[in-house]
Amino acid sequence: MCRAATLFACVVLWATTPLSLRAGDWPQWAGTDAKNLVSTEKGLPETFVPGEKTTNGTIDLATARNVRWGVRVGNAIYSTPSIAEGKIFVGAMEQKNGLLVCLDAATGKLLWKWMAPPKKFPNDIDGFHLGIHEIPAQMGVCSSPTVTGGRVYFVSQRFEVVCLDVNPLAGTEPGEARVNWVFDMQEKAGVFPCDAANGSPIIDGDLLYVPTSNGIDRNSFSDPQKEKHRKFPAPDAPNVIVLDKRTGRLVATDDTRIADHLLHGQWSSLSMGKVGGRKLLFFGAGDGCCYAFEALASVPERPVRLKTVWWYDCIPPEYKAAAGEDRITHYCLGDRRVKGTLNQNDGTFVGMSEIIGTPVLVGNRVYVALGRDPEHGRGRGAMHCVDATGTGDITKSGRVWCYQGLDRTLSTVSVADGLVYLSDVAGRLHCLDAKTGKCYWIHETQSQTWGSTLVPDGRVYMPTAKYLWILKAGKTLEVLDHINLGSRICASPVVANGTLYLATAGGWLWAVGQGK
């Protein structure tokens, strides 16, 4: 996977159910544990003018409309912001360093920052070439922070789980972050990451659940046939870890050996919720399967294993036909950039993909889709609605519906008022019936999509490489506007306390509100 191939900063419920996010803060990736990108916020603008950028890293508000402020945070932003207690927390990259900043939500003023250089990775291990050594310096912190109880939790570009205090160290201006603890996933859990650590933490009581991004890098673009003999750096490493949020102590790991079927990397975040009286943790894995683990009831004294309750294979059987090739070679030949590629980048290629978007829980159903990095090219995707009440292999018994009329996607869905909204890598927004999977409309933007949709106030906000699209939510396609922010948008839009927040890959963050 190339450097651009790791921009998963997106890397998502019925709007009327208790799982929908109430108006107020947005303290974690996708707002709530269910990960549905839907909000009950009202009064957001149908359009806005971003304004002209100044040399001091702010926006000239006299040239803007419906904008409260805009600031340059760093050289790049691939992290989706979190908002809590009047503060904004967002990851970034500044001069090859990883960056996590805290801003005042009302003004955009920098309150404090955490900064660290990337970890040094070798170019090769036992003759196996690794691409990871370049990428953290190019992207910085991609994980979206989780904020609770006066603390901020995120995964750094050093593949560490970091816990900071929401208040800075005293006597520094601007403030320096106060570090409570750090857990190195590579040193303490044996994880070897692939490309980037995008997974965002999820918290349940004193338990902190974190996806590890354990994976296997691509060895060569020049000869995909060699990939079937590739070396897996850490086949026994966990895919999900659980820490005591108070101390950073490792208390659990998952019990699923995904390495046996892993295609490439693992970049999906976790979701959580109760199904039939059980609290389950959902994970979209790098083998194309969605897993449900049983959540822990309390913090164990000694490390334990998370129990796998069920798994669902999201790769349709016809996508696994390898045209005479082994599965790994066929996967590699689905990348438009490799020698001898089978992918013409027109959406017709049919092959295997991992899960990058976050599974979304709505009632007793999970909505999850297959996808690959947009730099791999277009190809057939699959969007699934899964009955989450089963046990064991529920690939057949748990299928409610499967929609295959979309390209690959790394986006997380938004489910509101009985409709599912999902964008694919080709820049098409699909509106589906949440109960049946029937497609009501498709909006073509003809631009790559890295982020996910957001549905507040009867509107759908869709980020792409060229524009932020604003559409009317509903069964009829109606475009309200499209806005150029001067750089592609890889992070997803979020809304909190009457304000829409937008971050671009160019390192800028906007606060958008009605009449400002």
C-alpha positions in Angstrom: 0.0 0.0 0.0 1.5 3.4 -0.9 1.6 6.5 1.3 -1.7 7.9 -0.2 -3.2 4.6 0.4 -3.3 5.0 4.1 -5.5 8.1 4.5 -8.1 6.3 6.4 -8.9 9.1 8.7 -12.2 8.0 8.2 -10.1 6.5 8.2 -21.5 5.9 11.4 -29.4 4.1 13.8 -32.6 5.3 13.4 -32.6 9.0 14.2 -35.5 8.5 16.6 -34.0 5.6 18.6 -32.2 6.0 22.0 -28.9 5.2 20.2 -29.0 8.4 18.1 -26.7 11.1 19.4 -28.4 13.8 21.3 -27.7 17.5 20.7 -24.5 18.4 22.6 -21.0 17.2 22.7 -19.3 14.8 20.2 -16.8 13.1 22.5 -15.6 10.2 20.3 -15.4 8.9 16.8 -18.9 8.9 15.3 -20.3 10.5 18.5 -21.7 7.4 20.3 -20.8 3.8 21.0 -23.1 2.6 18.2 -21.0 4.7 15.7 -24.0 5.9 13.7 -23.1 9.3 12.1 -26.4 10.9 12.9 -27.2 13.8 15.2 -30.4 15.5 16.4 -28.7 19.0 16.2 -30.9 21.7 14.6 -30.4 25.1 13.0 -27.3 24.2 10.9 -26.8 26.3 7.7 -27.7 24.9 4.3 -24.6 26.5 2.9 -21.6 28.6 3.9 -18.6 30.4 2.5 -15.2 29.2 3.9 -13.5 32.6 3.6 -10.0 33.5 2.6 -7.0 32.1 4.5 -4.6 34.6 6.0 -0.8 34.3 6.5 -1.2 34.0 10.3 -3.1 30.7 10.0 -6.6 32.0 10.4 -9.6 32.9 8.2 -10.6 36.4 7.3 -14.1 36.3 8.6 -15.1 39.4 6.5 -14.8 37.1 3.5 -16.7 34.2 5.1 -20.4 33.5 5.6 -21.9 31.2 8.3 -18.4 30.6 9.6 -17.5 31.1 13.3 -13.7 30.6 12.8 -11.2 28.8 10.8 -7.6 27.9 11.8 -4.6 26.1 10.5 -3.8 23.2 12.9 -0.9 21.6 11.1 0.5 20.4 7.8 -2.2 17.8 7.5 -5.3 16.5 9.3 -6.6 12.9 8.8 -8.2 12.6 12.2 -11.9 13.4 12.7 -12.4 15.9 15.6 -14.0 15.1 19.0 -15.7 17.9 21.0 -16.3 17.8 24.8 -16.6 20.4 27.6 -16.1 23.4 25.3 -12.9 22.0 23.8 -12.0 20.4 20.5 -9.5 17.6 20.2 -8.0 16.6 16.9 -5.0 14.7 15.6 -2.7 16.1 12.9 0.8 16.1 11.4 3.3 19.0 11.8 6.7 18.8 10.2 6.7 15.0 10.2 5.7 14.9 13.9 2.5 13.4 15.2 0.3 16.1 16.8 -2.8 16.1 19.1 -4.2 19.5 19.7 -6.8 20.9 22.1 -8.6 24.1 20.9 -11.2 26.3 22.5 -14.5 25.5 20.8 -15.7 29.0 20.8 -12.7 30.7 19.3 -10.4 28.0 17.8 -7.6 29.2 20.0 -4.9 26.7 20.8 -5.0 25.6 24.4 -2.4 22.9 24.4 -0.7 20.3 22.2 0.9 16.9 22.4 3.7 16.3 19.9 6.0 13.3 19.2 8.3 12.2 16.4 7.4 9.0 14.5 8.8 5.7 15.6 11.6 4.3 13.5 10.7 1.1 11.6 13.2 -1.0 9.6 13.0 -1.0 5.8 13.2 -4.8 5.8 12.7 -7.8 8.1 14.3 -11.1 7.0 14.4 -9.8 3.4 10.7 -8.7 3.5 10.3 -5.1 2.5 8.2 -2.9 4.8 6.4 0.3 3.8 5.5 1.4 7.3 8.8 3.3 7.9 7.7 6.3 5.8 4.0 6.6 6.5 3.7 7.9 10.1 5.8 10.9 9.3 3.6 11.7 6.4 0.3 11.4 8.2 0.7 12.1 11.9 -2.1 11.1 14.3 -5.0 9.6 12.4 -7.0 8.2 15.3 -9.9 10.2 16.6 -9.6 10.8 20.3 -12.1 9.7 22.9 -12.8 12.2 25.8 -14.3 11.3 29.1 -13.7 12.0 32.8 -11.2 14.7 32.3 -9.0 12.5 30.1 -8.2 12.2 26.4 -7.4 8.8 24.8 -6.1 8.2 21.3 -3.7 6.0 19.3 -0.6 7.8 18.2 1.4 7.5 14.9 3.9 5.7 17.1 1.3 2.9 17.6 0.9 3.7 21.2 -2.3 4.2 23.2 -1.9 7.5 24.9 -3.9 9.0 27.8 -3.6 12.7 28.4 -5.2 15.1 30.8 -7.7 17.6 29.3 -5.8 20.3 31.1 -2.2 21.2 30.2 0.9 21.3 32.3 1.0 24.5 34.3 3.3 27.3 33.4 3.6 26.7 29.6 2.1 28.9 26.8 0.6 27.5 24.7 0.1 24.6 27.1 2.0 21.4 26.9 0.0 18.2 27.2 0.0 16.4 30.5 0.6 12.7 29.9 -1.0 10.2 32.3 0.2 7.0 30.7 1.3 5.4 27.4 0.9 1.8 26.2 3.2 0.7 23.4 1.2 -1.9 21.4 4.3 -3.1 19.5 6.5 -3.6 22.6 3.8 -4.8 25.0 1.3 -6.7 22.8 3.6 -7.9 20.0 1.6 -5.9 17.3 3.2 -5.1 14.0 1.1 -2.5 12.3 0.4 -2.1 8.6 0.6 1.4 7.1 -1.3 3.5 9.7 -3.0 3.2 13.1 -6.5 4.5 12.4 -8.5 2.8 15.0 -10.2 5.0 17.6 -10.7 3.9 21.3 -14.1 3.1 22.7 -14.7 3.2 26.5 -17.1 1.2 28.7 -16.8 2.1 32.4 -13.1 1.6 33.3 -12.4 -0.5 30.2 -10.7 0.9 27.1 -11.1 -1.1 23.9 -8.6 -0.5 21.1 -8.1 -2.0 17.6 -4.4 -2.7 17.1 -4.1 -2.2 13.2 -2.0 -5.5 13.2 -1.5 -6.4 9.6 0.9 -7.4 6.8 2.5 -5.0 4.4 2.7 -5.5 0.6 6.2 -6.8 -0.4 6.3 -5.7 -4.0 4.2 -3.9 -6.6 6.4 -5.3 -9.4 5.5 -9.0 -9.0 2.2 -9.7 -7.3 2.7 -13.4 -7.9 5.3 -13.4 -5.0 2.7 -12.2 -2.5 1.5 -15.7 -1.7 4.9 -16.3 -0.1 4.8 -13.1 1.9 6.0 -13.0 5.5 3.6 -12.1 8.3 5.5 -10.1 10.9 3.2 -10.8 13.9 0.6 -13.6 13.1 -0.1 -14.2 16.8 -0.6 -10.6 17.8 -4.1 -9.5 19.0 -6.5 -7.6 16.7 -8.2 -5.9 19.7 -6.8 -5.1 23.1 -8.5 -4.0 26.3 -6.8 -1.7 28.8 -7.7 -0.4 32.2 -8.4 3.2 31.3 -7.1 4.4 34.7 -3.6 2.9 34.4 -3.1 1.6 30.9 -2.7 -2.0 32.1 -3.5 -4.7 29.6 -6.5 -6.7 30.8 -7.7 -8.6 27.7 -7.1 -9.5 24.0 -9.4 -11.0 21.4 -9.5 -14.8 20.8 -9.7 -14.8 17.0 -6.8 -15.7 14.7 -7.6 -13.4 11.9 -4.0 -13.7 10.6 -4.9 -17.0 8.9 -7.1 -15.2 6.4 -5.8 -11.6 6.5 -5.7 -9.8 3.2 -3.6 -6.8 4.1 -4.2 -4.4 7.0 -6.8 -3.7 9.6 -8.1 -0.1 10.0 -11.7 -0.4 11.2 -12.7 1.1 14.5 -15.0 -0.6 17.1 -18.6 -0.2 17.9 -20.6 -1.4 20.9 -24.1 -1.9 22.2 -26.6 -4.3 23.8 -28.3 -7.0 21.7 -30.8 -9.3 23.4 -29.5 -8.4 26.8 -25.8 -9.0 25.9 -23.3 -6.2 25.5 -21.4 -6.8 22.3 -18.3 -5.3 20.7 -18.2 -5.2 16.9 -15.1 -5.2 14.8 -14.7 -5.1 11.0 -11.6 -7.2 10.3 -8.9 -7.4 7.6 -10.2 -10.8 6.4 -13.5 -9.3 5.3 -15.5 -10.6 8.3 -17.4 -8.7 10.9 -16.9 -10.1 14.4 -18.9 -9.7 17.6 -17.1 -10.1 20.9 -18.7 -10.4 24.3 -17.9 -7.2 26.3 -16.3 -7.6 29.7 -18.5 -6.9 32.8 -15.6 -5.5 34.9 -11.9 -5.0 34.9 -10.2 -8.4 35.4 -7.3 -8.8 37.8 -5.4 -10.8 35.3 -5.5 -10.7 31.4 -8.3 -12.7 29.9 -9.5 -13.4 26.4 -12.5 -11.7 24.7 -15.0 -14.4 23.7 -16.1 -14.4 20.0 -19.9 -14.6 20.0 -20.4 -14.6 16.2 -18.8 -13.8 12.9 -20.2 -12.8 9.5 -18.3 -13.1 6.2 -19.0 -9.9 4.3 -17.2 -11.1 1.1 -19.9 -12.7 -1.2 -18.9 -16.1 -2.5 -18.7 -14.8 -6.1 -16.1 -12.2 -5.1 -13.8 -15.0 -4.0 -13.5 -16.6 -7.5 -9.8 -16.1 -8.1 -9.6 -16.6 -11.9 -7.0 -19.4 -11.5 -5.0 -17.4 -9.0 -4.5 -18.0 -5.2 -6.6 -15.7 -3.1 -3.7 -13.4 -2.1 -2.4 -13.0 -5.6 -5.9 -12.2 -6.8 -6.3 -9.6 -4.1 -3.1 -8.0 -5.1 -4.0 -8.0 -8.8 -7.2 -6.1 -7.8 -4.9 -3.0 -7.2 -4.9 -0.9 -10.3 -1.2 0.1 -9.7 0.5 -3.3 -9.7 2.2 -5.0 -12.6 -0.3 -7.1 -14.5 -3.3 -5.7 -12.7 -6.8 -7.1 -13.4 -8.4 -3.8 -12.3 -9.2 -1.3 -15.0 -10.5 1.2 -12.4 -13.9 1.3 -13.9 -15.8 -0.4 -11.1 -16.2 -3.7 -12.8 -13.4 -5.6 -11.0 -14.9 -8.3 -8.7 -12.7 -9.5 -5.9 -12.0 -9.6 -2.1 -11.8 -6.6 0.2 -11.3 -5.9 3.9 -13.6 -3.9 6.1 -12.4 -0.3 6.8 -15.6 1.5 7.8 -16.9 1.0 11.3 -19.8 -1.4 11.9 -22.9 0.5 12.9 -25.5 -0.9 15.4 -29.1 0.0 15.0 -31.5 -1.9 17.3 -30.5 -5.6 16.7 -29.0 -4.9 13.3 -25.4 -4.2 12.2 -24.7 -2.3 9.0 -21.3 -2.9 7.6 -19.6 -2.6 4.1 -16.6 -3.9 2.3 -13.9 -1.7 0.9 -10.3 -0.9 0.0 -8.1 2.2 -0.2 -9.2 4.5 -3.1 -5.7 4.3 -4.4 -6.2 0.6 -5.2 -8.9 1.7 -7.7 -12.5 1.1 -8.0 -14.1 -2.3 -7.7 -17.3 -4.1 -6.7 -18.3 -3.5 -3.1 -21.0 -5.0 -0.8 -23.1 -3.4 1.9 -24.6 -5.8 4.5 -27.4 -5.6 7.0 -26.9 -8.3 9.7 -29.1 -9.7 12.4 -26.9 -9.4 15.4 -28.8 -11.8 17.7 -27.1 -15.0 16.5 -24.1 -17.1 17.6 -21.3 -18.8 15.7 -21.0 -18.5 12.0 -24.0 -16.3 11.0 -23.0 -15.6 7.4 -26.2 -17.2 6.1 -28.5 -17.2 9.1 -27.7 -13.5 10.0 -28.1 -12.0 6.6 -31.0 -9.6 6.4 -30.0 -8.1 3.0 -26.9 -7.4 0.9 -26.6 -4.5 -1.5 -24.0 -4.9 -4.3 -24.7 -1.8 -6.4 -21.8 0.2 -5.0 -18.1 0.4 -5.4 -15.6 -0.4 -2.7 -15.9 1.9 0.3 -14.0 2.8 3.4 -16.8 4.9 4.8 -19.1 4.3 7.7 -22.8 4.5 7.1 -25.4 6.9 8.5 -28.8 5.5 9.3 -31.6 8.0 9.9 -35.4 7.9 9.5 -35.4 4.4 8.0 -32.7 5.3 5.4 -29.1 4.3 5.0 -26.6 6.7 3.5 -23.2 5.4 2.3 -20.6 6.9 0.0 -18.2 4.7 -2.0 -14.6 5.3 -3.2 -15.9 6.4 -6.7 -17.6 9.4 -5.0 -21.2 8.1 -5.3 -23.6 8.5 -2.4 -26.2 5.7 -2.1 -29.5 6.1 -0.3 -31.0 2.7 0.7 -34.0 1.5 2.6 -32.7 0.4 6.0 -35.2 -2.6 6.2 -34.9 -4.0 2.7 -31.7 -2.6 1.1 -33.8 -1.1 -1.8 -31.9 1.8 -3.4 -33.8 5.0 -3.7 -31.1 7.1 -5.4 -27.4 7.5 -6.2 -25.7 10.9 -6.3 -22.6 11.0 -8.6 -19.8 13.4 -7.5 -17.1 12.0 -9.7 -14.5 12.5 -6.9 -12.8 10.1 -4.6 -14.3 9.7 -1.1 -12.2 9.1 1.9 -14.5 10.3 4.7 -18.0 9.3 5.8 -21.4 11.0 5.7 -23.1 12.9 8.5 -26.8 13.3 8.9 -28.1 16.2 11.1 -31.1 18.5 10.7 -32.6 16.8 7.7 -29.4 17.1 5.6 -26.6 14.8 4.4 -23.1 16.2 4.5 -20.8 14.2 2.2 -17.0 15.0 2.0 -15.0 14.2 -1.1 -11.6 15.0 -2.5 -13.1 18.1 -4.3 -16.0 19.4 -2.4 -18.2 19.1 0.7 -21.6 18.2 -0.7 -24.8 19.1 1.1 -28.0 17.2 0.2 -31.5 17.0 1.6 -32.1 13.8 3.5 -35.0 11.7 2.2 -36.1 9.3 -0.5 -35.8 12.0 -3.2 -32.4 13.2 -4.4 -32.0 16.9 -3.9 -28.6 18.7 -3.8 -28.5 21.9 -1.8 -24.9 22.9 -2.4 -21.3 21.9 -2.9 -18.4 23.8 -1.3 -14.7 23.9 -2.0 -12.5 24.0 1.1 -9.3 24.3 -0.8 -8.1 20.7 0.0 -9.5 17.2 -0.1 -11.5 16.2 3.0 -10.3 12.9 4.5 -11.9 13.3 7.9 -15.6 13.1 8.4 -17.8 16.1 9.3 -19.0 16.3 12.9 -21.5 18.5 14.7 -21.7 19.6 18.4 -23.5 22.3 20.2 -25.0 23.9 17.1 -21.7 24.0 15.2 -20.5 21.9 12.2 -16.7 21.1 12.3 -14.8 20.3 9.1 -11.1 19.3 8.8 -9.1 19.1 5.6 -6.0 17.1 4.5 -4.4 20.5 4.1 -4.4 21.0 7.9 -7.3 23.4 8.3 -10.2 23.2 10.7 -13.5 25.2 10.3 -16.3 25.9 12.7 -19.5 26.5 10.7 -22.7 27.9 12.3 -25.9 29.7 11.2 -25.7 33.4 10.7 -22.0 33.9 11.7 
